Amino acid sequence: MFKRSFGMKERNGNKPAKITKRSFGRDGSQGGVKRKLLESMEVTAPATRTPLSPTAPIVTIAVGPGTRLFAAHEEILNKSPVFAQRCREAYFTTGALGKRLSLPHEDPETFSHVLEYLYKDDYTPALLKGKTGTYYVDGATADVANAAPYSSTTSMKHQKNELADRATLFHTVTGATILRDTAVYCAAQAYQLPALQKLALRKQGLQVGIDVGTILRSMRFAYTHTPDSDSRLRAHFLALIVRARKTFKRSGTMQAEMSKGGPMFFDLFVALCNHLDDVEAASTTPKTV
């Protein structure tokens, strides 16, 4: 036989054109099936910091009312006890290959942040550390991150407005715009990811320039999607309102939300009483030289 019976030569030399080789999976088809599956997904699996097995099974997740499709490695999803249990249950219904999970009551954008965290131990926008040791979210300079909430600098106000827009998302399930970190915190609560809860709470504490309506909608969302025993996210909202009480007491949005009622306003009343008790105690305590 001839080795290069169909080789084509270049015009200016005798060098034959390089013939590219196609690669396949070990079984000749599984690699191609996985590749096509990932390409067909609307969102593919993010890059991971930890090495994955080349034969790691892929799980398809249908998220939200519109069934937006995600693809993720099963060993990454197993970091969440909830997803690990769901994958084990899917094994008995669909087998080892072609596992599919359904999350119809989850917001796709929120889930994309959860999935990004499972791969990278962080989610967009990233948490960065400045030269002075202070933390801020990606996209904000250290000056903006450390500035007062209502700075008079025009450029700083503009950047704060941009950060406030980035700090929110439209939650497709509830149909409201809320804080991104609040949605991630509640999702982490549901999927039993305490480290993600801590990260989301830390990022939310760095947000500036958020309007009253967004804060109150996010607070109501947090009270709906966290247990009564939660003492972190709920306390964060209560402390925020107490600190900015001069702004909230003049807000018509605050008045409208209070007319709707809810347990969060009794907690707010208790927080205000505790604040007054602390002020009274500080004023009556004799000063020592």
C-alpha positions as CSV (number, residue, x, y, z in Angstrom):
1,M,0.0,0.0,0.0
2,F,1.0,3.6,-0.5
3,K,1.5,5.6,2.7
4,R,0.4,8.9,1.3
5,S,-1.8,8.0,-1.6
6,F,-4.1,11.0,-1.0
7,G,-1.7,13.5,0.5
8,M,-1.8,17.1,-0.9
9,K,1.3,19.1,-1.5
10,E,1.8,22.8,-0.9
11,R,2.2,25.1,-3.9
12,N,5.7,26.3,-2.9
13,G,7.3,23.0,-1.8
14,N,7.2,19.3,-1.5
15,K,5.9,19.3,2.1
16,P,2.7,17.3,2.4
17,A,-0.2,18.9,4.2
18,K,-0.6,17.8,7.8
19,I,-3.5,15.5,8.3
20,T,-5.3,16.1,11.6
21,K,-6.3,13.1,13.7
22,R,-9.7,12.9,15.4
23,S,-9.7,11.7,19.0
24,F,-12.4,9.7,20.7
25,G,-13.1,8.4,24.2
26,R,-11.9,5.1,25.4
27,D,-15.0,3.3,24.3
28,G,-15.1,5.1,21.0
29,S,-18.4,6.9,21.7
30,Q,-18.8,8.0,25.3
31,G,-16.4,10.9,25.0
32,G,-18.3,12.2,22.0
33,V,-21.6,11.8,23.7
34,K,-20.3,13.8,26.8
35,R,-18.9,16.5,24.5
36,K,-22.1,16.9,22.6
37,L,-24.1,16.9,25.9
38,L,-21.9,19.8,27.2
39,E,-22.2,21.7,24.0
40,S,-25.9,21.4,24.0
41,M,-26.3,22.8,27.5
42,E,-27.1,26.5,27.8
43,V,-24.5,26.8,30.5
44,T,-21.5,24.5,30.7
45,A,-19.6,23.4,33.7
46,P,-17.1,26.1,35.0
47,A,-13.4,25.4,35.3
48,T,-12.5,23.8,38.5
49,R,-9.6,24.2,40.9
50,T,-9.5,20.5,41.7
51,P,-8.5,17.9,39.1
52,L,-11.4,15.7,37.9
53,S,-11.4,12.2,36.6
54,P,-11.5,12.1,32.7
55,T,-14.4,9.6,33.1
56,A,-16.3,11.6,35.7
57,P,-20.1,11.3,35.0
58,I,-22.0,14.4,33.8
59,V,-25.3,15.3,35.4
60,T,-27.9,17.4,33.6
61,I,-29.9,19.8,35.8
62,A,-33.1,21.5,34.6
63,V,-33.6,24.7,36.6
64,G,-36.4,27.1,36.9
65,P,-39.9,27.4,35.4
66,G,-38.3,27.6,31.9
67,T,-36.2,24.5,32.5
68,R,-32.9,26.1,31.7
69,L,-30.3,23.3,31.4
70,F,-27.0,23.1,33.2
71,A,-24.3,20.4,33.1
72,A,-22.0,19.6,36.0
73,H,-19.8,16.8,37.2
74,E,-21.4,14.5,39.7
75,E,-18.3,14.5,42.0
76,I,-18.6,18.3,42.2
77,L,-22.3,18.2,43.0
78,N,-21.6,15.7,45.7
79,K,-20.0,18.5,47.8
80,S,-23.6,19.3,48.7
81,P,-25.3,16.6,50.8
82,V,-28.6,17.5,49.1
83,F,-27.3,17.0,45.6
84,A,-25.4,13.9,46.6
85,Q,-28.7,12.4,47.8
86,R,-30.5,13.5,44.6
87,C,-27.8,11.9,42.4
88,R,-28.1,8.6,44.3
89,E,-31.8,8.6,43.8
90,A,-31.4,9.4,40.1
91,Y,-29.1,6.4,39.7
92,F,-32.1,4.0,40.4
93,T,-34.3,5.8,37.9
94,T,-32.0,6.7,35.0
95,G,-28.8,4.6,35.7
96,A,-25.2,5.7,35.9
97,L,-25.3,7.5,32.6
98,G,-27.7,10.2,31.7
99,K,-28.5,11.4,35.2
100,R,-31.0,14.3,35.2
101,L,-32.1,16.5,38.2
102,S,-35.0,18.9,38.2
103,L,-35.1,22.1,40.2
104,P,-38.3,23.8,39.0
105,H,-38.5,26.2,42.0
106,E,-34.9,27.5,41.8
107,D,-33.8,30.6,40.0
108,P,-31.4,29.8,37.2
109,E,-29.1,32.8,37.9
110,T,-28.9,31.9,41.6
111,F,-28.1,28.3,40.8
112,S,-25.4,29.4,38.4
113,H,-23.7,31.1,41.3
114,V,-24.0,28.0,43.5
115,L,-22.6,25.9,40.7
116,E,-19.7,28.3,40.2
117,Y,-18.9,28.2,43.9
118,L,-18.9,24.4,43.9
119,Y,-16.2,24.5,41.2
120,K,-14.2,27.6,42.3
121,D,-14.9,28.2,46.0
122,D,-16.2,31.7,45.0
123,Y,-18.8,33.2,42.7
124,T,-19.1,36.3,40.6
125,P,-18.3,39.1,41.5
126,A,-15.3,37.7,43.3
127,L,-14.2,38.7,46.8
128,L,-10.9,40.5,46.6
129,K,-8.4,41.6,49.3
130,G,-6.8,45.0,49.0
131,K,-3.3,46.1,49.8
132,T,-4.4,47.3,53.3
133,G,-5.9,44.0,54.1
134,T,-9.6,45.1,53.6
135,Y,-11.9,43.0,51.4
136,Y,-14.1,44.3,48.6
137,V,-16.1,42.8,45.7
138,D,-14.6,42.7,42.3
139,G,-15.3,45.9,40.3
140,A,-15.0,48.2,43.3
141,T,-11.9,50.2,44.2
142,A,-10.7,50.1,47.8
143,D,-11.8,53.8,48.2
144,V,-15.3,53.0,47.2
145,A,-15.4,49.9,49.4
146,N,-14.2,51.9,52.5
147,A,-16.2,55.1,51.8
148,A,-19.3,56.2,53.7
149,P,-22.6,55.0,52.3
150,Y,-23.6,58.5,51.1
151,S,-20.4,60.1,49.8
152,S,-20.6,63.4,48.1
153,T,-18.0,62.7,45.4
154,T,-19.6,62.5,42.0
155,S,-17.4,59.8,40.6
156,M,-17.7,57.7,43.7
157,K,-21.5,58.0,43.6
158,H,-21.5,56.9,40.0
159,Q,-19.4,53.8,40.8
160,K,-21.6,53.0,43.8
161,N,-24.7,53.1,41.6
162,E,-23.0,50.7,39.2
163,L,-22.1,48.4,42.1
164,A,-25.6,48.6,43.4
165,D,-26.9,47.4,40.0
166,R,-24.4,44.5,40.0
167,A,-25.5,43.6,43.5
168,T,-29.0,42.6,42.5
169,L,-30.7,40.0,40.3
170,F,-34.2,39.4,39.0
171,H,-35.4,36.3,40.8
172,T,-37.6,34.6,38.1
173,V,-39.5,32.4,40.6
174,T,-40.6,35.2,42.9
175,G,-40.7,37.9,40.1
176,A,-38.8,40.5,42.1
177,T,-35.4,42.2,42.1
178,I,-33.5,41.3,45.2
179,L,-29.9,41.3,46.4
180,R,-27.8,38.7,44.7
181,D,-26.1,37.6,47.9
182,T,-29.4,37.2,49.7
183,A,-30.6,34.7,47.0
184,V,-27.2,32.8,47.2
185,Y,-27.4,32.7,51.0
186,C,-30.9,31.2,50.9
187,A,-29.9,28.7,48.2
188,A,-26.8,27.7,50.2
189,Q,-29.1,27.1,53.2
190,A,-31.3,24.8,51.1
191,Y,-28.4,22.9,49.7
192,Q,-26.5,22.6,53.1
193,L,-23.5,24.6,52.1
194,P,-22.5,26.6,55.3
195,A,-19.3,27.9,53.8
196,L,-21.2,29.5,50.9
197,Q,-23.6,31.0,53.4
198,K,-20.7,32.6,55.2
199,L,-19.2,33.9,51.9
200,A,-22.6,35.3,50.7
201,L,-23.1,37.1,54.0
202,R,-19.7,38.6,53.9
203,K,-20.2,39.9,50.4
204,Q,-23.6,41.4,51.2
205,G,-22.0,43.3,54.1
206,L,-19.7,45.0,51.6
207,Q,-22.5,46.3,49.4
208,V,-23.1,50.0,49.3
209,G,-25.7,52.3,47.8
210,I,-28.6,49.8,47.8
211,D,-32.1,51.5,47.7
212,V,-34.7,51.0,50.4
213,G,-37.1,49.0,48.2
214,T,-34.4,46.4,47.3
215,I,-33.4,46.0,50.9
216,L,-37.0,45.4,52.1
217,R,-37.8,43.0,49.2
218,S,-34.6,41.1,50.0
219,M,-35.4,41.1,53.7
220,R,-38.9,39.6,53.1
221,F,-37.3,37.0,50.8
222,A,-34.8,36.1,53.5
223,Y,-37.6,35.7,56.1
224,T,-39.5,33.4,53.7
225,H,-36.6,31.2,52.7
226,T,-34.7,30.9,56.0
227,P,-35.8,29.1,59.2
228,D,-36.8,31.0,62.3
229,S,-33.5,29.8,63.9
230,D,-31.4,31.8,61.4
231,S,-29.5,34.4,63.4
232,R,-27.2,35.8,60.7
233,L,-28.9,37.0,57.5
234,R,-32.0,38.2,59.4
235,A,-29.9,40.0,62.0
236,H,-27.9,41.6,59.2
237,F,-31.0,43.2,57.7
238,L,-32.3,44.3,61.2
239,A,-29.0,45.9,62.1
240,L,-28.9,47.7,58.7
241,I,-32.3,49.2,59.2
242,V,-31.5,50.3,62.7
243,R,-28.3,52.0,61.6
244,A,-30.0,53.8,58.7
245,R,-33.3,54.5,60.6
246,K,-33.3,58.1,59.5
247,T,-33.6,57.1,55.9
248,F,-36.1,54.3,56.5
249,K,-38.5,56.3,58.6
250,R,-39.0,58.8,55.7
251,S,-39.5,56.1,53.1
252,G,-42.9,55.5,51.6
253,T,-41.8,52.0,50.6
254,M,-41.1,51.2,54.3
255,Q,-44.6,52.3,55.2
256,A,-46.1,50.2,52.4
257,E,-44.2,47.1,53.5
258,M,-45.2,47.6,57.1
259,S,-48.8,47.7,56.1
260,K,-48.3,44.2,54.6
261,G,-47.1,43.0,58.0
262,G,-45.0,39.9,58.7
263,P,-42.8,38.6,61.5
264,M,-39.8,40.6,60.3
265,F,-41.4,43.8,61.6
266,F,-41.8,42.4,65.1
267,D,-38.1,41.4,65.0
268,L,-37.4,45.0,63.9
269,F,-39.3,46.4,66.8
270,V,-37.3,44.2,69.2
271,A,-34.1,45.2,67.6
272,L,-35.0,48.9,68.0
273,C,-35.9,48.3,71.6
274,N,-32.5,46.6,72.2
275,H,-30.8,49.6,70.5
276,L,-32.6,52.1,72.8
277,D,-31.7,50.0,75.8
278,D,-28.0,50.0,74.8
279,V,-28.1,53.8,74.3
280,E,-29.8,54.3,77.7
281,A,-27.3,52.0,79.4
282,A,-24.4,53.8,77.9
283,S,-25.7,57.2,79.0
284,T,-26.2,56.2,82.6
285,T,-22.9,54.4,83.0
286,P,-20.5,56.7,84.9
287,K,-17.3,57.5,83.0
288,T,-14.0,56.5,84.6
289,V,-10.9,58.5,84.3
